[in-house]
Amino acid sequence: LHPRDNERLIATLKELRDRGNTVVIVEHDAEMMRAADYIVDLGPGAGREGGRLMYQGDYRGLLKTKSLTADYLTGRKEIGVASPSPSPSPTAFLTISGCSEHNLKNVTAHFPIGAFTVVTGVSGSGKSTLVDDTLKRALQRRFGQGGKDLPGKFRSLKGAEAFDKVIEIDQSPIGRTPRSN
């Protein structure tokens, strides 16, 4: 979650608690743990190796334990950051120009071809409008994959000849259980 959304979620959960509800969360987020009234720390390991009660109590008490969770929260251990592999300089781009649907105001975006690209921004900034409502739909229509949904307003699309279809991957369940996404 975006930090602002995380703060709102914590406030909502506390409001539920204040109304007399019991709220139990499985969470790894440090901010959520700091906000908790009570923490149950299980571990170490997973599966057969896990399931041992390491600590239960408040956040300050957790920090004094010898658990792996406490080690990371206190900084006694850190997750190493791998050095990024050098990215090849993009030579070709998929460019969509003049996007002006919903919150977008004459946006031109260049997506490097053959690269893993992330579109980011605050909630409501137009990420979904740009990628899903405009770029994806424009490409689907070009490749004859489009349904009845028209793409958002845009002026031009260049570089699409490097592709032959759109494959959408989302979090929809792929099987009978909602966990199969």
Accessible surface in RSA format (square Angstrom, percent):
REM  Atomic radii and reference values for relative SASA: ProtOr
REM  Chains: A
REM  Algorithm: Lee & Richards
REM  Probe-radius: 1.40
REM  Slices: 20
REM RES _ NUM      All-atoms   Total-Side   Main-Chain    Non-polar    All polar
REM                ABS   REL    ABS   REL    ABS   REL    ABS   REL    ABS   REL
RES LEU A   1   155.33  86.5  77.11  55.2  78.23 196.7  88.20  61.9  67.13 180.7
RES HIS A   2    68.48  37.4  56.70  39.4  11.78  30.1  48.50  50.0  19.97  23.2
RES PRO A   3    85.44  62.3  82.41  75.1   3.04  11.0  85.44  70.5   0.00   0.0
RES ARG A   4   100.26  42.1  98.01  50.0   2.26   5.4  37.76  51.6  62.50  37.9
RES ASP A   5    39.63  27.8  36.73  36.6   2.90   6.9  12.13  28.5  27.50  27.4
RES ASN A   6    14.49  10.0  14.49  14.0   0.00   0.0   2.21   5.3  12.28  11.9
RES GLU A   7   101.51  58.3  93.72  70.9   7.80  18.6  30.00  58.0  71.51  58.4
RES ARG A   8   138.29  58.1 134.04  68.3   4.25  10.1  60.45  82.6  77.84  47.2
RES LEU A   9    66.40  37.0  62.05  44.4   4.35  10.9  66.05  46.4   0.35   0.9
RES ILE A  10    17.71  10.1  17.52  13.1   0.19   0.5  17.70  12.7   0.00   0.0
RES ALA A  11    59.83  55.0  50.66  78.2   9.17  20.9  55.46  78.1   4.37  11.6
RES THR A  12    73.01  51.9  71.02  72.0   2.00   4.8  47.18  63.4  25.83  39.1
RES LEU A  13    32.21  17.9  31.04  22.2   1.17   2.9  31.34  22.0   0.87   2.3
RES LYS A  14    79.42  38.7  78.14  47.9   1.28   3.0  33.29  30.0  46.13  49.1
RES GLU A  15    90.42  51.9  86.94  65.8   3.48   8.3  29.70  57.5  60.71  49.6
RES LEU A  16    69.41  38.7  69.41  49.7   0.00   0.0  69.41  48.7   0.00   0.0
RES ARG A  17    83.62  35.1  76.30  38.9   7.33  17.4  40.67  55.6  42.96  26.0
RES ASP A  18   102.33  71.7  65.57  65.3  36.75  86.9  32.30  76.0  70.03  69.8
RES ARG A  19   169.31  71.1 131.35  67.0  37.96  90.4  51.56  70.5 117.75  71.4
RES GLY A  20    70.44  86.9   0.00   N/A  70.44  86.9  37.64 103.3  32.79  73.4
RES ASN A  21    71.79  49.5  60.98  58.9  10.81  26.0  13.90  33.5  57.89  56.0
RES THR A  22   125.66  89.4  92.78  94.1  32.89  78.4  61.32  82.4  64.34  97.3
RES VAL A  23    52.95  34.8  22.39  20.3  30.56  73.6  25.33  22.0  27.61  74.9
RES VAL A  24   130.68  86.0  97.97  88.7  32.71  78.8 100.96  87.7  29.72  80.6
RES ILE A  25    73.09  41.6  42.51  31.7  30.59  73.7  46.18  33.3  26.91  73.0
RES VAL A  26   139.09  91.5 111.50 100.9  27.59  66.5 115.28 100.2  23.81  64.6
RES GLU A  27    68.36  39.2  47.19  35.7  21.17  50.4   6.88  13.3  61.48  50.2
RES HIS A  28   160.85  87.9 142.94  99.4  17.91  45.8 101.37 104.5  59.48  69.2
RES ASP A  29    50.68  35.5  42.52  42.3   8.16  19.3  18.43  43.4  32.24  32.2
RES ALA A  30    34.18  31.4  30.22  46.6   3.96   9.0  30.22  42.6   3.96  10.5
RES GLU A  31    55.99  32.1  53.99  40.8   2.00   4.8  22.11  42.8  33.88  27.7
RES MET A  32    12.81   6.6  11.71   7.8   1.09   2.6   6.96   5.9   5.85   7.7
RES MET A  33    23.72  12.3  22.05  14.6   1.67   4.0  17.91  15.2   5.81   7.7
RES ARG A  34   132.47  55.6 110.80  56.5  21.67  51.6  44.67  61.0  87.80  53.2
RES ALA A  35    25.90  23.8  10.18  15.7  15.72  35.8  17.75  25.0   8.15  21.6
RES ALA A  36    40.57  37.3  20.23  31.2  20.34  46.3  30.18  42.5  10.39  27.5
RES ASP A  37    90.69  63.5  65.92  65.6  24.77  58.6  38.02  89.5  52.68  52.5
RES TYR A  38   127.19  59.4 108.82  61.9  18.37  47.8  88.40  66.4  38.79  47.8
RES ILE A  39    15.55   8.8  12.02   9.0   3.53   8.5  15.55  11.2   0.00   0.0
RES VAL A  40    85.07  56.0  58.07  52.6  27.00  65.1  58.07  50.5  27.00  73.2
RES ASP A  41    11.63   8.1   8.78   8.7   2.86   6.8   3.40   8.0   8.23   8.2
RES LEU A  42   109.55  61.0  84.39  60.4  25.16  63.2  84.39  59.3  25.16  67.7
RES GLY A  43     6.63   8.2   0.00   N/A   6.63   8.2   6.63  18.2   0.00   0.0
RES PRO A  44    53.19  38.8  47.55  43.3   5.64  20.5  52.64  43.5   0.55   3.4
RES GLY A  45    57.52  70.9   0.00   N/A  57.52  70.9  31.93  87.6  25.59  57.3
RES ALA A  46    82.99  76.3  65.78 101.5  17.21  39.1  70.98 100.0  12.01  31.8
RES GLY A  47    71.50  88.2   0.00   N/A  71.50  88.2  46.31 127.1  25.20  56.4
RES ARG A  48   243.70 102.3 203.02 103.5  40.68  96.9  84.00 114.8 159.70  96.8
RES GLU A  49   119.07  68.4 114.57  86.7   4.50  10.7  43.95  85.0  75.12  61.3
RES GLY A  50    15.75  19.4   0.00   N/A  15.75  19.4   3.37   9.3  12.38  27.7
RES GLY A  51    63.88  78.8   0.00   N/A  63.88  78.8  29.26  80.3  34.62  77.5
RES ARG A  52   134.54  56.5 130.75  66.7   3.78   9.0  64.96  88.8  69.58  42.2
RES LEU A  53    96.18  53.6  65.83  47.1  30.35  76.3  65.83  46.2  30.35  81.7
RES MET A  54    74.17  38.4  46.79  31.0  27.38  65.2  44.01  37.4  30.16  40.0
RES TYR A  55    37.54  17.5  30.66  17.4   6.89  17.9  31.92  24.0   5.63   6.9
RES GLN A  56    93.41  52.2  74.10  54.2  19.31  46.0  13.15  28.0  80.26  60.9
RES GLY A  57    13.14  16.2   0.00   N/A  13.14  16.2  13.14  36.1   0.00   0.0
RES ASP A  58    74.55  52.2  70.51  70.2   4.03   9.5  27.47  64.7  47.08  46.9
RES TYR A  59    33.61  15.7  32.57  18.5   1.03   2.7  25.90  19.5   7.71   9.5
RES ARG A  60   181.60  76.2 179.06  91.3   2.54   6.0  55.92  76.4 125.68  76.2
RES GLY A  61    19.82  24.4   0.00   N/A  19.82  24.4  16.58  45.5   3.24   7.3
RES LEU A  62     0.00   0.0   0.00   0.0   0.00   0.0   0.00   0.0   0.00   0.0
RES LEU A  63    47.04  26.2  43.11  30.8   3.94   9.9  43.12  30.3   3.93  10.6
RES LYS A  64   169.97  82.9 138.49  85.0  31.48  75.0  92.66  83.4  77.31  82.3
RES THR A  65    28.13  20.0  20.97  21.3   7.17  17.1  27.46  36.9   0.68   1.0
RES LYS A  66   189.59  92.5 166.97 102.4  22.62  53.9 111.03  99.9  78.55  83.7
RES SER A  67     2.48   2.1   1.55   2.1   0.94   2.2   1.84   3.9   0.64   0.9
RES LEU A  68    83.46  46.5  76.36  54.6   7.10  17.8  77.11  54.2   6.35  17.1
RES THR A  69    39.76  28.3  32.58  33.0   7.18  17.1  17.95  24.1  21.81  33.0
RES ALA A  70     0.00   0.0   0.00   0.0   0.00   0.0   0.00   0.0   0.00   0.0
RES ASP A  71    23.09  16.2  23.09  23.0   0.00   0.0   1.38   3.2  21.71  21.7
RES TYR A  72    94.20  44.0  77.19  43.9  17.01  44.3  44.16  33.2  50.04  61.7
RES LEU A  73    42.89  23.9  12.74   9.1  30.15  75.8  15.93  11.2  26.96  72.5
RES THR A  74    58.47  41.6  20.08  20.4  38.39  91.5  28.26  38.0  30.21  45.7
RES GLY A  75    41.35  51.0   0.00   N/A  41.35  51.0  22.46  61.6  18.90  42.3
RES ARG A  76   128.05  53.8  89.26  45.5  38.79  92.4  72.59  99.2  55.47  33.6
RES LYS A  77    98.63  48.1  92.18  56.6   6.45  15.4  54.53  49.1  44.10  47.0
RES GLU A  78   144.19  82.8 116.79  88.4  27.40  65.2  38.96  75.4 105.23  85.9
RES ILE A  79   144.28  82.1 125.47  93.5  18.80  45.3 128.99  92.9  15.29  41.5
RES GLY A  80    68.33  84.3   0.00   N/A  68.33  84.3  42.50 116.6  25.83  57.8
RES VAL A  81   143.68  94.5 110.00  99.6  33.68  81.1 113.71  98.8  29.96  81.3
RES ALA A  82    88.29  81.2  64.36  99.3  23.93  54.4  75.30 106.0  13.00  34.4
RES SER A  83   101.57  85.8  77.35 103.2  24.22  55.8  44.29  94.3  57.28  80.2
RES PRO A  84   122.71  89.4  97.41  88.8  25.30  92.0 107.68  88.9  15.03  93.4
RES SER A  85    90.05  76.1  74.68  99.7  15.37  35.4  45.04  95.9  45.01  63.1
RES PRO A  86   130.21  94.9 103.63  94.5  26.59  96.6 114.98  94.9  15.23  94.7
RES SER A  87    97.52  82.4  69.42  92.6  28.10  64.7  37.84  80.6  59.68  83.6
RES PRO A  88   116.82  85.1  97.27  88.7  19.55  71.1 109.25  90.2   7.57  47.1
RES SER A  89    95.23  80.5  76.46 102.0  18.77  43.2  40.61  86.5  54.62  76.5
RES PRO A  90    65.09  47.4  42.30  38.6  22.80  82.9  49.88  41.2  15.21  94.6
RES THR A  91   134.76  95.8  96.74  98.1  38.02  90.6  74.67 100.3  60.09  90.8
RES ALA A  92    46.27  42.5  40.90  63.1   5.38  12.2  45.52  64.1   0.75   2.0
RES PHE A  93    83.59  41.8  69.40  43.0  14.20  36.9  69.40  42.1  14.20  40.6
RES LEU A  94    10.35   5.8  10.35   7.4   0.00   0.0  10.35   7.3   0.00   0.0
RES THR A  95    18.70  13.3  18.50  18.8   0.20   0.5  10.58  14.2   8.12  12.3
RES ILE A  96     0.00   0.0   0.00   0.0   0.00   0.0   0.00   0.0   0.00   0.0
RES SER A  97    14.87  12.6  14.87  19.8   0.00   0.0   4.89  10.4   9.98  14.0
RES GLY A  98     7.36   9.1   0.00   N/A   7.36   9.1   0.28   0.8   7.07  15.8
RES CYS A  99     0.00   0.0   0.00   0.0   0.00   0.0   0.00   0.0   0.00   0.0
RES SER A 100    48.48  41.0  36.46  48.7  12.02  27.7  23.40  49.8  25.08  35.1
RES GLU A 101    39.75  22.8  39.15  29.6   0.60   1.4   2.88   5.6  36.87  30.1
RES HIS A 102   132.63  72.5  94.55  65.7  38.07  97.4  68.66  70.8  63.97  74.4
RES ASN A 103    83.09  57.3  71.64  69.2  11.46  27.6  11.94  28.7  71.15  68.8
RES LEU A 104    14.05   7.8   9.35   6.7   4.70  11.8  10.34   7.3   3.71  10.0
RES LYS A 105   161.62  78.8 141.22  86.6  20.40  48.6 116.49 104.9  45.13  48.1
RES ASN A 106    99.09  68.3  83.12  80.3  15.97  38.5  28.29  68.1  70.80  68.4
RES VAL A 107    48.36  31.8  44.05  39.9   4.31  10.4  48.36  42.0   0.00   0.0
RES THR A 108    61.81  44.0  36.19  36.7  25.62  61.1  27.31  36.7  34.50  52.2
RES ALA A 109    17.82  16.4  13.43  20.7   4.39  10.0  17.82  25.1   0.00   0.0
RES HIS A 110   111.67  61.0  89.29  62.1  22.38  57.3  63.19  65.1  48.48  56.4
RES PHE A 111    26.56  13.3  26.34  16.3   0.22   0.6  26.34  16.0   0.22   0.6
RES PRO A 112    31.14  22.7  24.10  22.0   7.04  25.6  24.10  19.9   7.04  43.8
RES ILE A 113    49.89  28.4  31.15  23.2  18.74  45.2  32.81  23.6  17.08  46.3
RES GLY A 114    81.55 100.6   0.00   N/A  81.55 100.6  43.04 118.1  38.51  86.3
RES ALA A 115    56.93  52.3  27.14  41.9  29.80  67.8  36.00  50.7  20.94  55.5
RES PHE A 116   193.88  97.0 158.10  97.9  35.79  93.1 164.06  99.5  29.82  85.4
RES THR A 117    61.45  43.7  31.15  31.6  30.30  72.2  32.98  44.3  28.46  43.0
RES VAL A 118   105.07  69.1  78.72  71.3  26.35  63.5  82.02  71.3  23.05  62.5
RES VAL A 119    55.44  36.5  31.00  28.1  24.43  58.9  34.34  29.8  21.09  57.2
RES THR A 120   117.45  83.5  92.74  94.0  24.71  58.9  63.56  85.4  53.89  81.5
RES GLY A 121    35.08  43.3   0.00   N/A  35.08  43.3  24.23  66.5  10.85  24.3
RES VAL A 122    71.12  46.8  69.37  62.8   1.74   4.2  69.45  60.3   1.67   4.5
RES SER A 123    78.94  66.7  54.28  72.4  24.66  56.8  20.83  44.3  58.11  81.4
RES GLY A 124    52.70  65.0   0.00   N/A  52.70  65.0  37.32 102.4  15.38  34.4
RES SER A 125    50.46  42.6  23.87  31.9  26.60  61.3  30.82  65.6  19.64  27.5
RES GLY A 126     9.52  11.7   0.00   N/A   9.52  11.7   6.57  18.0   2.95   6.6
RES LYS A 127    62.80  30.6  57.41  35.2   5.39  12.8  49.29  44.4  13.52  14.4
RES SER A 128    71.05  60.0  65.73  87.7   5.33  12.3  33.78  71.9  37.28  52.2
RES THR A 129    13.14   9.3  13.14  13.3   0.00   0.0   0.00   0.0  13.14  19.9
RES LEU A 130    16.01   8.9  16.01  11.5   0.00   0.0  16.01  11.2   0.00   0.0
RES VAL A 131    48.78  32.1  48.64  44.0   0.14   0.3  48.64  42.3   0.14   0.4
RES ASP A 132    56.86  39.8  56.71  56.4   0.14   0.3  10.34  24.3  46.52  46.4
RES ASP A 133    34.99  24.5  34.99  34.8   0.00   0.0   3.94   9.3  31.05  31.0
RES THR A 134     0.00   0.0   0.00   0.0   0.00   0.0   0.00   0.0   0.00   0.0
RES LEU A 135    15.50   8.6  15.50  11.1   0.00   0.0  15.50  10.9   0.00   0.0
RES LYS A 136    41.07  20.0  38.53  23.6   2.54   6.1  15.79  14.2  25.29  26.9
RES ARG A 137    64.97  27.3  64.24  32.7   0.73   1.7   4.85   6.6  60.11  36.4
RES ALA A 138     6.73   6.2   0.71   1.1   6.02  13.7   2.29   3.2   4.44  11.8
RES LEU A 139    15.89   8.8  15.89  11.4   0.00   0.0  15.89  11.2   0.00   0.0
RES GLN A 140    34.13  19.1  34.13  24.9   0.00   0.0   0.19   0.4  33.94  25.7
RES ARG A 141   111.83  47.0  90.73  46.3  21.09  50.2  22.65  31.0  89.18  54.0
RES ARG A 142   130.45  54.8  93.55  47.7  36.90  87.8  34.70  47.4  95.74  58.0
RES PHE A 143    47.48  23.8  16.80  10.4  30.68  79.8  25.34  15.4  22.14  63.4
RES GLY A 144    70.55  87.0   0.00   N/A  70.55  87.0  36.16  99.2  34.39  77.0
RES GLN A 145    76.05  42.5  46.12  33.7  29.93  71.3  31.62  67.3  44.43  33.7
RES GLY A 146    31.41  38.7   0.00   N/A  31.41  38.7   3.82  10.5  27.59  61.8
RES GLY A 147    56.70  69.9   0.00   N/A  56.70  69.9  41.24 113.2  15.46  34.6
RES LYS A 148   194.85  95.1 164.62 101.0  30.24  72.0 117.21 105.5  77.65  82.7
RES ASP A 149    81.37  57.0  75.33  75.0   6.03  14.3  10.40  24.5  70.96  70.8
RES LEU A 150   120.60  67.2 110.37  79.0  10.23  25.7 110.37  77.5  10.23  27.5
RES PRO A 151    31.86  23.2  16.41  15.0  15.45  56.2  16.41  13.6  15.45  96.0
RES GLY A 152     6.69   8.2   0.00   N/A   6.69   8.2   4.71  12.9   1.97   4.4
RES LYS A 153   138.03  67.3 130.22  79.9   7.80  18.6  88.29  79.5  49.74  53.0
RES PHE A 154    65.09  32.6  36.04  22.3  29.05  75.6  38.33  23.2  26.77  76.6
RES ARG A 155   160.84  67.5 128.37  65.4  32.47  77.3  73.51 100.5  87.32  52.9
RES SER A 156    33.98  28.7  29.79  39.8   4.19   9.6  29.12  62.0   4.86   6.8
RES LEU A 157    35.95  20.0  13.26   9.5  22.69  57.0  13.26   9.3  22.69  61.1
RES LYS A 158   137.84  67.2 133.37  81.8   4.47  10.6  82.89  74.6  54.94  58.5
RES GLY A 159    11.54  14.2   0.00   N/A  11.54  14.2   8.12  22.3   3.42   7.7
RES ALA A 160     0.49   0.5   0.28   0.4   0.21   0.5   0.28   0.4   0.21   0.6
RES GLU A 161   134.64  77.3 105.11  79.5  29.53  70.3  63.72 123.2  70.92  57.9
RES ALA A 162    61.01  56.1  20.94  32.3  40.07  91.1  33.34  46.9  27.67  73.3
RES PHE A 163    76.55  38.3  61.60  38.2  14.95  38.9  67.86  41.1   8.68  24.9
RES ASP A 164   111.25  77.9  91.17  90.7  20.08  47.5  41.52  97.7  69.73  69.5
RES LYS A 165   111.24  54.3  97.65  59.9  13.59  32.4  55.23  49.7  56.01  59.7
RES VAL A 166    27.50  18.1  16.08  14.6  11.42  27.5  19.49  16.9   8.01  21.7
RES ILE A 167   125.75  71.6  97.16  72.4  28.59  68.9 100.15  72.1  25.60  69.5
RES GLU A 168    93.76  53.8  61.27  46.4  32.49  77.4  24.94  48.2  68.83  56.2
RES ILE A 169   157.97  89.9 126.03  93.9  31.94  77.0 129.05  92.9  28.93  78.5
RES ASP A 170    82.64  57.9  59.87  59.6  22.76  53.8  32.06  75.5  50.57  50.4
RES GLN A 171   151.78  84.9 136.65  99.9  15.13  36.0  44.04  93.8 107.74  81.7
RES SER A 172    57.97  49.0  50.26  67.1   7.71  17.8  30.75  65.5  27.22  38.1
RES PRO A 173    75.67  55.2  55.44  50.5  20.23  73.5  55.44  45.8  20.23 125.8
RES ILE A 174   148.97  84.8 109.57  81.6  39.40  95.0 118.08  85.0  30.89  83.8
RES GLY A 175    44.83  55.3   0.00   N/A  44.83  55.3  28.42  78.0  16.42  36.8
RES ARG A 176   247.62 104.0 207.42 105.7  40.20  95.7  88.07 120.4 159.55  96.7
RES THR A 177    57.72  41.1  55.34  56.1   2.38   5.7  50.98  68.5   6.75  10.2
RES PRO A 178   104.98  76.5  93.53  85.3  11.44  41.6  94.17  77.7  10.81  67.2
RES ARG A 179   208.22  87.4 182.38  93.0  25.85  61.5  78.08 106.7 130.14  78.9
RES SER A 180    31.18  26.4  20.45  27.3  10.74  24.7  31.12  66.3   0.06   0.1
RES ASN A 181    98.28  67.8  50.34  48.6  47.94 115.4  17.44  42.0  80.84  78.1
END  Absolute sums over single chains surface
CHAIN  1 A    13630.4      10304.4       3326.1       7683.5       5946.9
END  Absolute sums over all chains
TOTAL         13630.4      10304.4       3326.1       7683.5       5946.9
